[in-house]
Amino acid sequence: MDSASVTHTVTATDTAIAVGSGDLEALGTPVVLAWCEEATCAALELAPEQTSVGTRVDLEHLAASPVGAEVTATATVIHTDGRL
């Protein structure tokens, strides 16, 4: 199976208050999702002119990550079916 990980350090622009998803100075869930999609595209090993978009997401954001925290998102390809 193909897998890929991306690691980011949480900055002030990644916080819930900055992205409008809450009022905390902690990593915002929309940013978590974006990082997961970044890892997914990397795991798919797409050509430069290709991309992928999410059509269904089941995400559990279980803990707060403050500014300065290092967060890793990992995606593993478990099935492909043409363009799906």
Secondary structure, DSSP 4 states (H G I P E B T S, - for coil): --EEEEEEE--GGGBHHHHTS-SSSBB-HHHHHHHHHHHHHHHHT--TT-----S-------S--BTT-EEEEEEE-----TT-
